[in-house]
């Protein structure tokens, strides 16, 4: 990529950040901002709490009533920040509030008991962060504003330090050098299976990813703030090594019926919300979505030679009770990718020889119940079940003549399911001491099937090579004690347990500890340590094959992968809207499953720390033992200026090293060791007001520079004879070129008295940079071919709220 293109992108961002806002004196359309203030530990309402709403021109005041409810009435649409205060509680500042005429802004404010600190805590969303470092809060408004997010919080997370997407086509994240399989998705505080459509996106051979996909099943229309954690988790979080994406539904408006319609390149999206019972405050929220490419498919139009479809339905019901609240929620979705083989004369690459059908579905649902137990206790109960299934069917395009060598007929099937009961008690011993006790009880299911035979696409499969089913229990108790002896010091200690009943090796007791120290105003230091563990992917346990001697093996004896994680951080709070955070981390992984297979008396270098797709081990089975190691170390720097005074800026950079060790004792680069990552994201809004409407123009940009990931060398002659890619060993000794991408987003908002509209255009990879994804041997071209990630992709979207 030329220096000229990079210079232009940087200039666009810089000019946007330095522009000035244009206000006229007359207010235009207006809307209501209201909500509730309550205790973060017990859900007890805080009557008479004082609230202050600020924009660039005015300050509004309000006081909570006896139920903790507050309202500012109708105020002009625009950007605001909310300051909440209550005697004996920490002050909270909620920034980046966007008020539009088509939808009321309902905000629940949680306050934490304790002396007011010298610097007000900046909080985005309903829940104040009690994690000491390595956490980001991602709001729905940011998802709708940041460039090229696909309306997905996971893609937005890549703007932060230490988070890298492994391929533009999916949200498959490598966090601090870990494999994407180390990322855990949670819904309403409980771990769920992969919640993404098109989990085959961006993979070699269209095989499913364990924790990523092309589009998140949960639309931004439904989500509340998402908490993204990247390491040294507190005891509440377990069974994760890389990162945690903790998503929660927002509640529907309990006083007014509201609707949102959205249409664009991603798809058709419709949401409705409103009261079920205004007296009790019960509400509903429902969202229906169908892909734009699916609509084209229904009309017989293919997208890039493929028929790609997805759709989903989500529901959330909030039902307040006399002493608590019950929520019922559910999401279900289905996606497919259908590629038809081309005629012999039209084939340009290896994939053109085959017809490939990929189908997947995912569903999750359950309930949560919270209740106050006296003045200091809170009880939270969650019951969540989730499951997904992936089917991939491949056959040659022609059944006449010479068939392709290898296994031209392939059928792969994988199923993953979880059912979890989570019981949690929060107890405030005193205003400066809190205790959290909890237990996750999970029924765990996984199955993998691989068939290789000569049956055409769509016919029953008979030649079974591998099929396995695994049932188990995962038990995770935890305890967490938080003590704030002074306004300058916070201590957090606890323990998390992991018991996976698949074998006797899968037991772990994990101590956790962290401290936050603020010696002077605006400067805070954090130190966190955690021992963590994670179960393997189902395919790891269910891999079955024959050794060279004819002896069959399975990997059911493989135990948990474990790691020590240490994080040291410093935060400089420049003002209430901007800060600089520096973090250094070291992660030492052990008990890593590696191959025990010998080639010429030498162990092969395979490690699950390089795993990307689910069927990788099913395709090339390896006997595994827990004798491998890994280490990830890095330094991260983040400057964040929140959207106040009509512009924002996020600059993040990281230097890191990611390595693994197999049975031969040699330290090698992992597949994800790019060594550096730099992100610059920023934007500016221009606001004009007229007597009957308000207009907002937004200009946003992002520039990403990453060190290239790593790939395995390919044996060309052996691949030519096999008619497929043959790698020269298991080590990732080939480093890909650096990755560069620039994204732009322009939006126009118009607020009338009763509705608001937003027209937006995202230009993903606006410079058309060609970033290498991987290399493979192409049997049609008879040579090693480089595969690239997405080029320039325009995403047009129209949103209407009323």
MARPAKE-700996 format. One record per residue (C-alpha): x, y, z. Coordinates in steps of 0.25 Angstrom, whole numbers. Layout:
residues N
MARDREN       u       v       w
MARDREN       X       Y       Z
...
***
This chain:
residues 802
MARDREN       u       v       w
MARDREN       0       0       0
MARDREN       6      13      -4
MARDREN      10      24       5
MARDREN       0      34      -2
MARDREN     -12      26       2
MARDREN      -8      24      16
MARDREN      -5      39      17
MARDREN     -19      43      11
MARDREN     -26      34      21
MARDREN     -19      40      33
MARDREN     -22      54      28
MARDREN     -37      51      27
MARDREN     -37      47      42
MARDREN     -29      59      46
MARDREN     -37      69      39
MARDREN     -50      63      44
MARDREN     -45      64      59
MARDREN     -41      78      57
MARDREN     -54      84      51
MARDREN     -64      93      59
MARDREN     -79      91      62
MARDREN     -89      99      56
MARDREN    -101     102      65
MARDREN    -113     112      63
MARDREN    -120     118      75
MARDREN    -133     112      73
MARDREN    -136      98      78
MARDREN    -143      88      69
MARDREN    -149      75      71
MARDREN    -149      69      85
MARDREN    -150      56      93
MARDREN    -151      50     107
MARDREN    -139      45     115
MARDREN    -143      37     127
MARDREN    -138      25     136
MARDREN    -136      20     150
MARDREN    -125      21     160
MARDREN    -122       9     169
MARDREN    -111       2     177
MARDREN    -102      -6     169
MARDREN    -100     -17     179
MARDREN    -115     -19     184
MARDREN    -124     -13     173
MARDREN    -130      -4     184
MARDREN    -135       9     178
MARDREN    -128      22     182
MARDREN    -139      33     185
MARDREN    -135      47     184
MARDREN    -122      44     176
MARDREN    -118      57     168
MARDREN    -116      56     153
MARDREN    -110      66     144
MARDREN    -111      66     129
MARDREN    -101      74     121
MARDREN     -99      77     106
MARDREN     -90      87      99
MARDREN    -100      99     102
MARDREN    -108      96     114
MARDREN    -109      88     128
MARDREN    -122      82     132
MARDREN    -125      77     146
MARDREN    -134      66     152
MARDREN    -137      58     165
MARDREN    -141      44     167
MARDREN    -154      40     173
MARDREN    -157      30     184
MARDREN    -155      19     174
MARDREN    -142      24     169
MARDREN    -149      29     156
MARDREN    -145      42     149
MARDREN    -149      49     136
MARDREN    -144      62     130
MARDREN    -156      63     121
MARDREN    -155      67     107
MARDREN    -141      73     104
MARDREN    -135      77      90
MARDREN    -129      65      82
MARDREN    -114      64      82
MARDREN    -102      58      90
MARDREN    -102      59     105
MARDREN     -95      54     117
MARDREN    -102      50     130
MARDREN     -96      52     144
MARDREN    -102      44     156
MARDREN    -100      47     171
MARDREN    -105      41     184
MARDREN     -99      43     198
MARDREN     -90      32     202
MARDREN     -88      27     188
MARDREN     -78      29     177
MARDREN     -82      39     166
MARDREN     -84      33     152
MARDREN     -83      40     139
MARDREN     -90      34     127
MARDREN     -85      40     114
MARDREN     -88      39      99
MARDREN    -103      39     101
MARDREN    -110      41      87
MARDREN    -124      46      88
MARDREN    -132      45      76
MARDREN    -147      49      73
MARDREN    -151      35      69
MARDREN    -148      28      82
MARDREN    -148      32      97
MARDREN    -135      30     104
MARDREN    -137      21     116
MARDREN    -124      20     125
MARDREN    -123      11     137
MARDREN    -112      17     146
MARDREN    -105       8     156
MARDREN     -97      15     168
MARDREN     -87       8     176
MARDREN     -87      10     191
MARDREN     -74      17     196
MARDREN     -68      31     198
MARDREN     -67      40     186
MARDREN     -54      39     179
MARDREN     -45      51     175
MARDREN     -48      48     160
MARDREN     -62      44     156
MARDREN     -63      30     150
MARDREN     -67      30     136
MARDREN     -77      19     133
MARDREN     -84      16     120
MARDREN     -96       7     121
MARDREN    -104       1     132
MARDREN     -94      -5     141
MARDREN     -81       1     147
MARDREN     -69      -7     144
MARDREN     -63     -14     156
MARDREN     -52     -21     148
MARDREN     -38     -15     151
MARDREN     -33     -13     137
MARDREN     -33     -20     124
MARDREN     -48     -17     122
MARDREN     -55      -9     111
MARDREN     -70      -5     111
MARDREN     -76      -5      97
MARDREN     -89       3      96
MARDREN    -100       1      85
MARDREN     -98      15      81
MARDREN     -83      13      78
MARDREN     -87       0      70
MARDREN     -96       9      61
MARDREN     -85      20      60
MARDREN     -72      14      58
MARDREN     -68      11      44
MARDREN     -69      -3      38
MARDREN     -74     -10      50
MARDREN     -85     -18      43
MARDREN     -94     -14      55
MARDREN     -86     -24      63
MARDREN     -79     -21      76
MARDREN     -68     -32      74
MARDREN     -63     -24      61
MARDREN     -63     -11      69
MARDREN     -54     -18      80
MARDREN     -43     -19      69
MARDREN     -41      -4      71
MARDREN     -36      -6      85
MARDREN     -22     -10      88
MARDREN     -18     -25      88
MARDREN     -30     -29      80
MARDREN     -28     -34      65
MARDREN     -38     -40      55
MARDREN     -32     -52      48
MARDREN     -40     -49      35
MARDREN     -48     -38      30
MARDREN     -59     -47      26
MARDREN     -62     -51      40
MARDREN     -62     -46      55
MARDREN     -52     -57      59
MARDREN     -43     -50      69
MARDREN     -29     -53      74
MARDREN     -28     -46      88
MARDREN     -13     -43      93
MARDREN      -8     -54      84
MARDREN     -17     -65      88
MARDREN     -25     -74      78
MARDREN     -39     -69      75
MARDREN     -44     -82      82
MARDREN     -39     -75      95
MARDREN     -50     -65      93
MARDREN     -63     -68     101
MARDREN     -77     -62      98
MARDREN     -87     -59     109
MARDREN    -101     -56     109
MARDREN    -108     -50     121
MARDREN     -95     -54     129
MARDREN     -95     -69     125
MARDREN     -86     -75     114
MARDREN     -92     -79     101
MARDREN     -88     -86      89
MARDREN     -83     -78      76
MARDREN     -94     -68      74
MARDREN     -91     -64      59
MARDREN     -97     -66      46
MARDREN     -88     -72      35
MARDREN     -77     -78      44
MARDREN     -70     -83      31
MARDREN     -67     -69      27
MARDREN     -52     -66      23
MARDREN     -47     -81      26
MARDREN     -40     -90      17
MARDREN     -50    -100      11
MARDREN     -62     -93      17
MARDREN     -61    -100      30
MARDREN     -67     -95      43
MARDREN     -60     -86      53
MARDREN     -61     -89      68
MARDREN     -64     -75      73
MARDREN     -66     -66      61
MARDREN     -74     -64      48
MARDREN     -79     -54      38
MARDREN     -90     -47      45
MARDREN     -94     -47      60
MARDREN    -107     -53      62
MARDREN    -111     -42      72
MARDREN    -114     -29      65
MARDREN    -110     -16      71
MARDREN    -124     -13      72
MARDREN    -126     -22      84
MARDREN    -113     -20      92
MARDREN    -110     -13     104
MARDREN     -95      -9     107
MARDREN     -85     -21     105
MARDREN     -74     -23     114
MARDREN     -61     -28     107
MARDREN     -50     -34     116
MARDREN     -36     -37     111
MARDREN     -29     -44     123
MARDREN     -27     -46     137
MARDREN     -42     -48     140
MARDREN     -49     -46     153
MARDREN     -54     -59     160
MARDREN     -68     -58     153
MARDREN     -62     -61     140
MARDREN     -56     -75     136
MARDREN     -54     -85     126
MARDREN     -47     -75     117
MARDREN     -32     -72     113
MARDREN     -33     -61     103
MARDREN     -44     -52     105
MARDREN     -59     -51     109
MARDREN     -70     -44     101
MARDREN     -81     -42     111
MARDREN     -94     -37     104
MARDREN    -107     -34     111
MARDREN    -121     -30     105
MARDREN    -126     -17     107
MARDREN    -141     -15     112
MARDREN    -152     -10     104
MARDREN    -158       4     107
MARDREN    -168       1     118
MARDREN    -177      14     115
MARDREN    -178      16     100
MARDREN    -178       7      88
MARDREN    -166      10      78
MARDREN    -162       4      65
MARDREN    -149       3      57
MARDREN    -148      -1      43
MARDREN    -134      -3      36
MARDREN    -130      -7      22
MARDREN    -117      -8      16
MARDREN    -106     -17      10
MARDREN    -106     -25      23
MARDREN    -120     -28      22
MARDREN    -135     -24      26
MARDREN    -136     -21      41
MARDREN    -149     -18      49
MARDREN    -151     -16      64
MARDREN    -163     -13      72
MARDREN    -163     -10      87
MARDREN    -173      -5      97
MARDREN    -181      -7     110
MARDREN    -188     -20     113
MARDREN    -193     -14     126
MARDREN    -191       1     129
MARDREN    -195       0     143
MARDREN    -184     -11     147
MARDREN    -174      -6     137
MARDREN    -174     -19     129
MARDREN    -169     -18     115
MARDREN    -165     -26     102
MARDREN    -154     -24      91
MARDREN    -155     -32      78
MARDREN    -145     -32      66
MARDREN    -146     -39      53
MARDREN    -135     -39      42
MARDREN    -133     -45      29
MARDREN    -120     -43      20
MARDREN    -120     -35       8
MARDREN    -112     -46       0
MARDREN    -123     -55       4
MARDREN    -134     -46      -2
MARDREN    -125     -46     -15
MARDREN    -125     -61     -14
MARDREN    -140     -62     -13
MARDREN    -140     -54     -26
MARDREN    -130     -63     -33
MARDREN    -118     -54     -32
MARDREN    -105     -59     -26
MARDREN     -95     -51     -18
MARDREN     -81     -53     -24
MARDREN     -85     -67     -30
MARDREN     -91     -72     -16
MARDREN    -104     -72     -10
MARDREN    -102     -66       4
MARDREN    -114     -65      13
MARDREN    -117     -63      28
MARDREN    -128     -59      37
MARDREN    -131     -58      52
MARDREN    -142     -54      62
MARDREN    -140     -49      76
MARDREN    -149     -46      88
MARDREN    -147     -40     102
MARDREN    -158     -39     112
MARDREN    -156     -31     125
MARDREN    -166     -34     136
MARDREN    -164     -27     149
MARDREN    -169     -34     162
MARDREN    -172     -28     176
MARDREN    -158     -30     180
MARDREN    -150     -33     168
MARDREN    -150     -35     153
MARDREN    -152     -47     144
MARDREN    -147     -46     129
MARDREN    -150     -56     118
MARDREN    -141     -56     106
MARDREN    -139     -64      93
MARDREN    -131     -63      80
MARDREN    -131     -73      68
MARDREN    -125     -72      55
MARDREN    -121     -80      42
MARDREN    -111     -77      31
MARDREN    -106     -84      19
MARDREN     -96     -83       8
MARDREN     -98     -90      -5
MARDREN     -87     -91     -16
MARDREN     -89     -98     -29
MARDREN     -78    -104     -37
MARDREN     -74     -97     -50
MARDREN     -73    -104     -64
MARDREN     -59    -109     -67
MARDREN     -56     -98     -77
MARDREN     -60     -87     -67
MARDREN     -52     -92     -55
MARDREN     -41     -82     -50
MARDREN     -38     -88     -36
MARDREN     -39    -101     -28
MARDREN     -52     -97     -21
MARDREN     -59     -97     -35
MARDREN     -58    -112     -36
MARDREN     -67    -114     -25
MARDREN     -82    -112     -21
MARDREN     -81    -108      -6
MARDREN     -94    -106       3
MARDREN     -92    -100      17
MARDREN    -103     -99      27
MARDREN    -103     -95      41
MARDREN    -113     -91      52
MARDREN    -112     -86      66
MARDREN    -122     -83      77
MARDREN    -121     -78      91
MARDREN    -131     -75     102
MARDREN    -134     -75     116
MARDREN    -138     -66     128
MARDREN    -132     -57     139
MARDREN    -138     -54     152
MARDREN    -132     -43     162
MARDREN    -138     -40     176
MARDREN    -134     -32     188
MARDREN    -132     -40     200
MARDREN    -133     -30     211
MARDREN    -125     -17     211
MARDREN    -111     -23     207
MARDREN    -113     -36     199
MARDREN    -116     -38     185
MARDREN    -120     -51     178
MARDREN    -118     -54     163
MARDREN    -123     -67     157
MARDREN    -120     -70     142
MARDREN    -124     -82     134
MARDREN    -119     -81     119
MARDREN    -118     -92     109
MARDREN    -111     -91      95
MARDREN    -108    -100      83
MARDREN    -102     -99      69
MARDREN    -100    -109      58
MARDREN     -92    -108      45
MARDREN     -93    -116      33
MARDREN     -84    -116      21
MARDREN     -86    -124       9
MARDREN     -77    -125      -3
MARDREN     -77    -133     -16
MARDREN     -70    -131     -30
MARDREN     -77    -123     -40
MARDREN     -76    -134     -50
MARDREN     -78    -149     -48
MARDREN     -73    -153     -61
MARDREN     -58    -155     -65
MARDREN     -47    -155     -55
MARDREN     -51    -150     -41
MARDREN     -42    -141     -33
MARDREN     -31    -149     -25
MARDREN     -33    -149     -10
MARDREN     -47    -149      -4
MARDREN     -56    -141     -14
MARDREN     -68    -145      -6
MARDREN     -68    -140       8
MARDREN     -78    -138      18
MARDREN     -75    -131      32
MARDREN     -85    -129      43
MARDREN     -83    -123      57
MARDREN     -92    -120      68
MARDREN     -89    -112      81
MARDREN     -99    -109      93
MARDREN     -99    -104     107
MARDREN    -110    -103     118
MARDREN    -106     -95     130
MARDREN    -112     -91     143
MARDREN    -105     -79     150
MARDREN    -107     -76     164
MARDREN    -101     -63     170
MARDREN    -102     -56     183
MARDREN     -97     -42     185
MARDREN     -95     -37     200
MARDREN     -90     -23     204
MARDREN     -84     -26     218
MARDREN     -81     -11     219
MARDREN     -81       1     210
MARDREN     -66      -2     207
MARDREN     -67     -18     207
MARDREN     -75     -27     197
MARDREN     -76     -42     196
MARDREN     -80     -49     183
MARDREN     -83     -64     183
MARDREN     -87     -72     171
MARDREN     -88     -85     164
MARDREN     -89     -89     149
MARDREN     -95    -103     147
MARDREN     -94    -107     132
MARDREN     -98    -119     124
MARDREN     -88    -120     113
MARDREN     -91    -127      99
MARDREN     -82    -128      87
MARDREN     -82    -137      74
MARDREN     -74    -137      62
MARDREN     -76    -146      49
MARDREN     -67    -147      37
MARDREN     -71    -156      25
MARDREN     -63    -158      13
MARDREN     -69    -167       1
MARDREN     -74    -166     -13
MARDREN     -88    -162     -11
MARDREN     -93    -150     -19
MARDREN     -97    -137     -12
MARDREN    -110    -138      -5
MARDREN    -110    -154      -4
MARDREN    -109    -162       9
MARDREN     -94    -164      14
MARDREN     -89    -178      17
MARDREN     -74    -178      18
MARDREN     -72    -174      32
MARDREN     -58    -169      36
MARDREN     -61    -162      49
MARDREN     -73    -159      58
MARDREN     -73    -156      73
MARDREN     -82    -151      83
MARDREN     -78    -146      97
MARDREN     -87    -143     109
MARDREN     -81    -136     121
MARDREN     -83    -127     133
MARDREN     -76    -114     136
MARDREN     -76    -109     150
MARDREN     -71     -95     153
MARDREN     -72     -89     167
MARDREN     -66     -76     171
MARDREN     -65     -66     182
MARDREN     -60     -51     181
MARDREN     -57     -41     192
MARDREN     -56     -27     189
MARDREN     -50     -17     200
MARDREN     -49      -2     198
MARDREN     -41       2     211
MARDREN     -40      17     206
MARDREN     -44      25     194
MARDREN     -30      22     188
MARDREN     -29       7     190
MARDREN     -38      -4     185
MARDREN     -34     -19     187
MARDREN     -41     -31     180
MARDREN     -38     -45     184
MARDREN     -45     -58     181
MARDREN     -44     -72     175
MARDREN     -51     -79     163
MARDREN     -52     -94     162
MARDREN     -53    -103     149
MARDREN     -58    -117     149
MARDREN     -60    -124     136
MARDREN     -65    -138     138
MARDREN     -60    -143     124
MARDREN     -48    -149     132
MARDREN     -40    -148     145
MARDREN     -30    -138     139
MARDREN     -40    -127     137
MARDREN     -40    -121     151
MARDREN     -35    -107     154
MARDREN     -35     -98     166
MARDREN     -31     -83     162
MARDREN     -28     -72     171
MARDREN     -30     -58     166
MARDREN     -25     -45     172
MARDREN     -25     -30     168
MARDREN     -22     -16     174
MARDREN     -25      -2     169
MARDREN     -17       9     176
MARDREN     -19      24     173
MARDREN      -8      31     180
MARDREN     -11      45     174
MARDREN     -23      51     167
MARDREN     -25      46     153
MARDREN     -14      35     153
MARDREN     -18      21     157
MARDREN      -9       8     157
MARDREN     -15      -6     155
MARDREN      -8     -20     157
MARDREN     -16     -33     154
MARDREN     -13     -47     155
MARDREN     -21     -59     151
MARDREN     -19     -74     149
MARDREN     -29     -78     138
MARDREN     -33     -91     131
MARDREN     -42     -95     119
MARDREN     -48    -107     113
MARDREN     -44    -112      99
MARDREN     -53    -111      87
MARDREN     -61    -124      85
MARDREN     -53    -128      73
MARDREN     -41    -129      81
MARDREN     -47    -139      90
MARDREN     -54    -147      79
MARDREN     -43    -148      69
MARDREN     -41    -162      65
MARDREN     -31    -169      56
MARDREN     -21    -180      54
MARDREN      -6    -179      57
MARDREN       3    -185      47
MARDREN       3    -198      55
MARDREN     -12    -199      53
MARDREN     -15    -196      67
MARDREN     -27    -187      69
MARDREN     -26    -175      78
MARDREN     -36    -164      84
MARDREN     -33    -152      92
MARDREN     -43    -153     103
MARDREN     -32    -153     113
MARDREN     -28    -139     110
MARDREN     -29    -129     122
MARDREN     -31    -114     123
MARDREN     -22    -104     117
MARDREN     -17     -95     128
MARDREN     -10     -81     129
MARDREN      -4     -71     139
MARDREN      -8     -57     135
MARDREN      -1     -44     141
MARDREN      -5     -30     137
MARDREN       1     -17     142
MARDREN      -6      -4     137
MARDREN      -7      11     139
MARDREN     -18      20     136
MARDREN     -17      36     134
MARDREN     -31      42     135
MARDREN     -28      55     127
MARDREN     -42      59     129
MARDREN     -56      53     130
MARDREN     -56      50     115
MARDREN     -42      46     112
MARDREN     -31      37     118
MARDREN     -18      30     115
MARDREN     -17      15     119
MARDREN      -4       7     119
MARDREN      -4      -8     121
MARDREN       7     -18     121
MARDREN       3     -33     122
MARDREN      10     -47     123
MARDREN       2     -60     121
MARDREN       9     -73     123
MARDREN       1     -85     118
MARDREN       3     -99     122
MARDREN      -4    -113     120
MARDREN      -6    -109     106
MARDREN     -10    -121      97
MARDREN       1    -124      87
MARDREN       3    -136      77
MARDREN      11    -148      82
MARDREN      13    -154      68
MARDREN      27    -156      64
MARDREN      32    -154      50
MARDREN      46    -160      48
MARDREN      47    -161      63
MARDREN      45    -146      65
MARDREN      31    -141      71
MARDREN      23    -132      61
MARDREN      21    -118      65
MARDREN       5    -118      66
MARDREN      -1    -110      77
MARDREN     -16    -106      79
MARDREN     -11     -92      82
MARDREN     -11     -91      66
MARDREN     -25     -96      64
MARDREN     -35     -88      56
MARDREN     -46     -96      50
MARDREN     -54    -107      57
MARDREN     -51    -118      47
MARDREN     -36    -116      46
MARDREN     -33    -128      55
MARDREN     -44    -136      49
MARDREN     -37    -134      35
MARDREN     -23    -138      41
MARDREN     -25    -145      54
MARDREN     -13    -144      64
MARDREN     -11    -152      77
MARDREN     -11    -141      88
MARDREN      -4    -140     102
MARDREN      -5    -129     112
MARDREN      10    -126     111
MARDREN      11    -113     103
MARDREN      14     -99     107
MARDREN      11     -85     102
MARDREN      14     -71     106
MARDREN       8     -57     102
MARDREN      15     -44     106
MARDREN      12     -30     102
MARDREN      11     -15     104
MARDREN      -2      -7     101
MARDREN      -5       8     100
MARDREN     -19      14      98
MARDREN     -23      28      97
MARDREN     -38      30      97
MARDREN     -46      43      96
MARDREN     -61      40      97
MARDREN     -71      48      88
MARDREN     -72      61      96
MARDREN     -72      74      89
MARDREN     -76      67      76
MARDREN     -63      59      73
MARDREN     -56      47      78
MARDREN     -43      40      77
MARDREN     -38      26      80
MARDREN     -23      22      78
MARDREN     -18       9      82
MARDREN      -5       2      80
MARDREN       1     -11      85
MARDREN      15     -18      84
MARDREN      13     -33      87
MARDREN      20     -47      85
MARDREN      12     -60      84
MARDREN      20     -73      85
MARDREN      17     -88      87
MARDREN      25    -101      91
MARDREN      22    -115      86
MARDREN      28    -128      91
MARDREN      41    -125      84
MARDREN      44    -113      94
MARDREN      46    -103      83
MARDREN      39     -89      85
MARDREN      32     -85      72
MARDREN      24     -74      67
MARDREN       9     -76      68
MARDREN       0     -74      56
MARDREN      -5     -61      62
MARDREN       9     -55      65
MARDREN       8     -42      57
MARDREN      16     -35      68
MARDREN      10     -21      66
MARDREN      -4     -14      64
MARDREN      -7       1      63
MARDREN     -22       6      62
MARDREN     -26      21      60
MARDREN     -41      23      60
MARDREN     -48      37      61
MARDREN     -60      45      56
MARDREN     -67      58      56
MARDREN     -81      62      56
MARDREN     -88      75      51
MARDREN    -101      79      57
MARDREN    -111      89      51
MARDREN    -124      93      56
MARDREN    -136      98      50
MARDREN    -150     101      55
MARDREN    -156      88      51
MARDREN    -144      78      50
MARDREN    -130      76      55
MARDREN    -119      70      45
MARDREN    -106      63      49
MARDREN     -95      60      39
MARDREN     -85      50      44
MARDREN     -71      47      38
MARDREN     -63      35      44
MARDREN     -51      28      40
MARDREN     -41      17      44
MARDREN     -27      13      40
MARDREN     -22      -1      44
MARDREN      -7      -5      43
MARDREN      -4     -19      47
MARDREN       8     -28      47
MARDREN       5     -40      38
MARDREN       0     -53      44
MARDREN       8     -66      41
MARDREN       6     -78      31
MARDREN      12     -92      29
MARDREN      21     -94      17
MARDREN      16    -103       6
MARDREN      22    -115      -1
MARDREN      19    -112     -16
MARDREN      23    -125     -22
MARDREN      16    -133     -11
MARDREN       4    -124     -13
MARDREN       4    -126     -28
MARDREN       4    -141     -26
MARDREN      -7    -141     -15
MARDREN     -16    -131     -23
MARDREN     -17    -123     -10
MARDREN      -9    -115       0
MARDREN       2    -122       7
MARDREN       9    -114      18
MARDREN      24    -116      21
MARDREN      22    -119      36
MARDREN      13    -112      47
MARDREN      21    -100      50
MARDREN      17     -86      45
MARDREN      30     -81      40
MARDREN      25     -72      28
MARDREN      21     -58      32
MARDREN      11     -51      24
MARDREN      13     -37      20
MARDREN       8     -26      29
MARDREN      -7     -23      28
MARDREN     -13      -9      25
MARDREN     -27      -4      25
MARDREN     -35       9      25
MARDREN     -50      10      27
MARDREN     -59      22      25
MARDREN     -73      24      30
MARDREN     -82      36      27
MARDREN     -96      38      33
MARDREN    -107      48      32
MARDREN    -118      48      43
MARDREN    -130      56      42
MARDREN    -139      58      54
MARDREN    -154      62      52
MARDREN    -164      64      63
MARDREN    -169      49      63
MARDREN    -158      41      56
MARDREN    -143      41      53
MARDREN    -136      36      40
MARDREN    -121      32      38
MARDREN    -115      30      25
MARDREN    -101      24      25
MARDREN     -90      19      16
MARDREN     -78      11      21
MARDREN     -66       9      12
MARDREN     -58      -3      17
MARDREN     -44      -4      12
MARDREN     -46       9       5
MARDREN     -32       9      -2
MARDREN     -34      -5      -7
MARDREN     -22     -11       0
MARDREN     -19     -25      -3
MARDREN     -16     -32      10
MARDREN     -11     -47       9
MARDREN     -20     -57      17
MARDREN     -13     -70      14
MARDREN      -6     -78       3
MARDREN     -11     -92      -2
MARDREN      -8    -101     -14
MARDREN     -18     -99     -25
MARDREN     -21    -112     -33
MARDREN     -27    -104     -45
MARDREN     -15     -95     -46
MARDREN      -5    -105     -42
MARDREN       3     -96     -33
MARDREN       3     -89     -19
MARDREN      -7     -78     -19
MARDREN      -8     -66      -9
MARDREN     -22     -63      -4
MARDREN     -26     -49       0
MARDREN     -36     -43      10
MARDREN     -47     -34       6
MARDREN     -45     -22      -4
MARDREN     -53      -9      -4
MARDREN     -67     -12       1
MARDREN     -78      -1       2
MARDREN     -89      -3      12
MARDREN    -101       6      10
MARDREN    -111       6      21
MARDREN    -124      14      24
MARDREN    -130      14      38
MARDREN    -144      19      43
MARDREN    -148      21      57
MARDREN    -162      25      61
***
